[in-house]
Amino acid sequence: MTSPVERIRAYHAELKAVRHELHAHPELAFTETRTSGLVAEKLGAWGVEVHRGLARTGVVGVIRGNQGTSKRAVGLRADMDCLPIQETGAVPYRSRHEGRMHACGHDGHTTMLLGAARYLAETRNFDGTAYLIFQPAEEAGGGGQVMVREGLFEKFPANEIYALHNWPGLAPGKIAVGTGPMMAATDEVQITVRGKGGHGAMPHLVVDPVVAAAQIITALQTIASRNVEPTDAVVVSICSMQTSQVGAFNVVPETVHLVGTVRSFRPGTRELAERRLREIVTKVAEALGASAEIDYVRGYPATVNSAREAAFAASVGERIFGKDNVITDPTPTMGGEDFSYMLAERPGAYVWLGQGGGPGGCFLHHPDFDFNDEVIPLGAGYLAALVEQALPLGEEK
């Protein structure tokens, strides 16, 4: 039997054209109307049952296998939205929209799932149901959470779910999938330090929020170095500092605004980091005569693969790519992913697909990033194989 990868190679050129069309017309969170319309059109043309409306622009395709004995179902998810970045690349299909681009490869993810959909719709060599989930708003807005909240798994009751994300740090033809955390929880912090402004030459008459903010920034690093177990991981980064007074060399401002992020893998570590951050910020400010207000917003939870499904995803990868090309103990990244909300509801796995540096030779979220078209059949074939091997013909489940 021809492998999914080889069969999909036969329409690689068509899929590449779809990817270029998506790249040229990127759409931000919850505005993916053109993208979702193209997805729905392609699915319909291939005889896939199409459902629209979840999370505004979400699309779910339903494909039933040739054999009708199994009630089991597998979900495959791809994200569709872009980033608010100005593209600097010179590819012919570069973004037609100022300040918007596919800098994370979601155009490639959508295309690969479309490739898998076409293959599965044509062959249907499985027993059960495949749900193809095209999700909006991964980069901002938590589209995955919205789809779950609006009844994704009640309407499309997948028993397990998988997602594939391109990874420039891996060579084409390799995948990485491990048990446990793959991506971190992503929390946002905004801190306002308030003092008493005045003349820079008369510091005894002011309460300097700049000095307090500097002490806070330094003290927050003790969360990782002195509060969290060394074998665990946490990142506390203050990424922006803005004073209420700029431009004058001799004026102490009234306030300093800090913006940053906290990243972690374990729920307990997440709780500890938030608690210690609040204590450090308020007490350091108080010790220096200032005050501080904290706005701590929980973002996406950690993306955690279940053991059975991670092992299964790896075994499918070994059949498609070869055992030497499957990494089963990847180092998790502190980046975030809202596929975490789906994994919180169903067992599954988040898999990295090697694409090398790609045409732009850079990593994700770079203004010169471009998805590597050569891995489209690899990713699409792998997604299709997940369905065929999870729902094999001739076995009642």
ZIZINOR-V852257 format. One record per pair of residues at least 6 apart in sequence whose C-alpha atoms are under 7 Angstrom apart, sorted by the first residue. I is the first residue (numbers start at 0). J is the second residue. If there is no record, write none. Layout:
# ZIZINOR-V852257
I & J
I & J
This chain:
# ZIZINOR-V852257
3 & 380
3 & 383
3 & 384
4 & 376
4 & 377
4 & 380
7 & 114
7 & 118
7 & 376
7 & 380
8 & 376
11 & 376
14 & 110
14 & 114
15 & 372
17 & 110
18 & 106
18 & 107
18 & 110
19 & 92
21 & 34
21 & 106
22 & 92
22 & 93
22 & 94
22 & 101
22 & 106
23 & 92
23 & 93
23 & 94
23 & 95
24 & 94
24 & 95
24 & 96
25 & 81
25 & 94
25 & 99
25 & 100
25 & 101
26 & 80
26 & 81
27 & 80
27 & 81
27 & 82
28 & 80
28 & 135
28 & 136
28 & 139
28 & 140
29 & 55
29 & 56
29 & 135
29 & 136
30 & 56
31 & 56
31 & 80
31 & 135
32 & 56
35 & 56
35 & 57
35 & 58
39 & 49
39 & 58
42 & 49
42 & 60
43 & 49
45 & 117
45 & 120
46 & 120
47 & 60
47 & 61
47 & 62
47 & 120
48 & 60
48 & 61
48 & 62
49 & 59
49 & 60
49 & 61
50 & 58
50 & 59
50 & 60
51 & 57
51 & 58
51 & 59
52 & 58
53 & 146
53 & 149
54 & 142
54 & 145
54 & 146
56 & 135
57 & 133
57 & 134
57 & 135
58 & 132
58 & 133
58 & 134
59 & 130
59 & 131
59 & 132
59 & 133
60 & 130
60 & 131
60 & 132
61 & 129
61 & 130
61 & 131
62 & 120
62 & 128
62 & 129
62 & 130
63 & 123
63 & 127
63 & 128
63 & 129
64 & 123
64 & 124
64 & 125
64 & 126
64 & 127
64 & 128
65 & 123
65 & 124
65 & 125
65 & 126
66 & 125
66 & 126
66 & 392
67 & 126
67 & 127
68 & 126
68 & 395
69 & 126
69 & 127
69 & 395
69 & 396
70 & 127
71 & 127
71 & 128
71 & 158
71 & 396
72 & 127
72 & 128
72 & 129
72 & 156
72 & 157
72 & 158
73 & 128
73 & 129
73 & 130
73 & 157
73 & 158
73 & 159
73 & 160
73 & 386
74 & 129
74 & 130
74 & 131
74 & 132
74 & 157
74 & 159
74 & 160
74 & 161
75 & 130
75 & 131
75 & 132
75 & 160
75 & 161
75 & 162
76 & 131
76 & 132
76 & 133
76 & 134
76 & 161
76 & 162
77 & 108
77 & 109
77 & 112
77 & 132
77 & 133
77 & 134
77 & 162
78 & 105
78 & 108
78 & 109
78 & 133
78 & 134
78 & 135
78 & 137
79 & 105
79 & 106
79 & 109
79 & 133
79 & 134
79 & 135
80 & 105
80 & 135
80 & 136
80 & 137
80 & 138
81 & 99
81 & 100
81 & 101
81 & 102
81 & 105
82 & 99
82 & 100
82 & 101
82 & 102
82 & 138
83 & 98
83 & 99
83 & 100
84 & 98
84 & 99
84 & 100
84 & 366
85 & 97
85 & 98
85 & 99
85 & 100
85 & 366
86 & 94
86 & 100
86 & 366
86 & 367
87 & 366
87 & 367
88 & 367
94 & 100
102 & 363
102 & 364
102 & 365
102 & 366
102 & 368
102 & 369
103 & 363
103 & 364
104 & 165
104 & 369
104 & 370
107 & 370
108 & 164
111 & 375
111 & 378
111 & 379
112 & 379
114 & 379
115 & 379
115 & 380
115 & 382
115 & 383
119 & 383
124 & 387
124 & 392
125 & 387
125 & 390
125 & 391
125 & 392
126 & 390
126 & 391
126 & 392
127 & 390
129 & 386
130 & 155
134 & 142
134 & 143
135 & 142
136 & 142
137 & 143
137 & 336
137 & 337
141 & 337
143 & 337
143 & 338
143 & 340
143 & 341
144 & 340
147 & 341
158 & 345
159 & 345
159 & 346
159 & 347
160 & 345
160 & 346
160 & 347
160 & 348
161 & 347
161 & 348
161 & 349
162 & 348
162 & 349
162 & 350
163 & 349
163 & 350
163 & 351
163 & 352
164 & 350
164 & 351
164 & 352
165 & 351
165 & 352
165 & 353
165 & 354
166 & 351
166 & 352
166 & 353
166 & 354
167 & 353
167 & 354
167 & 355
167 & 356
167 & 357
167 & 362
168 & 353
168 & 355
169 & 353
169 & 354
169 & 355
170 & 353
170 & 354
170 & 355
171 & 353
171 & 354
171 & 355
171 & 374
172 & 320
172 & 324
172 & 353
173 & 320
173 & 324
173 & 325
173 & 352
173 & 353
174 & 324
174 & 325
174 & 326
174 & 350
174 & 351
174 & 352
174 & 353
175 & 325
175 & 326
175 & 327
175 & 329
175 & 350
175 & 351
175 & 352
176 & 309
176 & 313
176 & 326
176 & 327
176 & 329
176 & 349
176 & 350
176 & 351
177 & 304
177 & 309
177 & 327
177 & 328
177 & 329
178 & 304
178 & 305
178 & 306
178 & 309
179 & 303
179 & 304
179 & 305
180 & 264
180 & 301
180 & 302
180 & 303
180 & 304
180 & 331
181 & 302
181 & 303
181 & 331
181 & 332
182 & 301
182 & 302
182 & 331
182 & 332
182 & 333
182 & 334
182 & 335
182 & 336
183 & 262
183 & 263
183 & 264
183 & 300
183 & 301
183 & 302
183 & 332
183 & 333
183 & 334
183 & 335
184 & 262
184 & 263
184 & 264
184 & 298
184 & 299
184 & 300
184 & 301
184 & 335
185 & 260
185 & 261
185 & 262
185 & 297
185 & 298
185 & 299
185 & 300
185 & 335
186 & 260
186 & 261
186 & 262
186 & 296
186 & 297
186 & 298
187 & 259
187 & 260
187 & 261
187 & 295
187 & 296
187 & 297
187 & 298
188 & 258
188 & 259
188 & 260
188 & 294
188 & 295
188 & 296
189 & 257
189 & 258
189 & 259
189 & 293
189 & 294
189 & 295
190 & 256
190 & 257
190 & 258
190 & 291
190 & 292
190 & 293
190 & 294
191 & 254
191 & 255
191 & 256
191 & 257
191 & 291
191 & 292
191 & 293
192 & 208
192 & 212
192 & 254
192 & 255
192 & 256
192 & 289
192 & 290
192 & 291
192 & 292
193 & 208
193 & 253
193 & 254
193 & 255
193 & 289
193 & 290
193 & 291
194 & 206
194 & 207
194 & 208
194 & 253
194 & 254
194 & 289
194 & 290
195 & 205
195 & 206
195 & 207
195 & 253
196 & 205
196 & 206
196 & 207
196 & 251
196 & 252
196 & 253
197 & 205
197 & 250
197 & 251
197 & 252
198 & 249
198 & 250
198 & 251
199 & 249
199 & 250
199 & 251
200 & 249
206 & 288
206 & 289
207 & 251
208 & 253
208 & 254
208 & 255
208 & 289
209 & 255
211 & 284
211 & 287
212 & 255
215 & 280
215 & 283
216 & 237
218 & 279
219 & 276
219 & 279
220 & 235
222 & 272
222 & 275
223 & 233
223 & 234
232 & 263
232 & 264
233 & 262
233 & 263
234 & 261
234 & 262
234 & 263
235 & 260
235 & 261
235 & 262
236 & 259
236 & 260
236 & 261
237 & 257
237 & 258
237 & 259
237 & 260
238 & 258
238 & 259
239 & 257
239 & 258
239 & 259
240 & 255
240 & 256
240 & 257
240 & 258
241 & 255
241 & 256
241 & 257
242 & 252
242 & 254
242 & 255
242 & 256
243 & 252
243 & 253
243 & 254
243 & 255
244 & 252
262 & 333
263 & 269
264 & 301
280 & 291
281 & 290
281 & 291
284 & 290
284 & 291
299 & 335
299 & 336
299 & 337
300 & 339
301 & 339
302 & 336
302 & 338
302 & 339
303 & 339
303 & 342
304 & 347
304 & 348
304 & 349
305 & 346
305 & 347
305 & 348
308 & 346
308 & 347
308 & 348
309 & 347
309 & 348
313 & 325
313 & 327
315 & 384
315 & 385
316 & 325
316 & 381
317 & 325
319 & 381
352 & 378
354 & 371
354 & 374
356 & 362
357 & 369
357 & 370
357 & 371
358 & 369
358 & 371
359 & 367
359 & 368
359 & 369
361 & 368
362 & 368
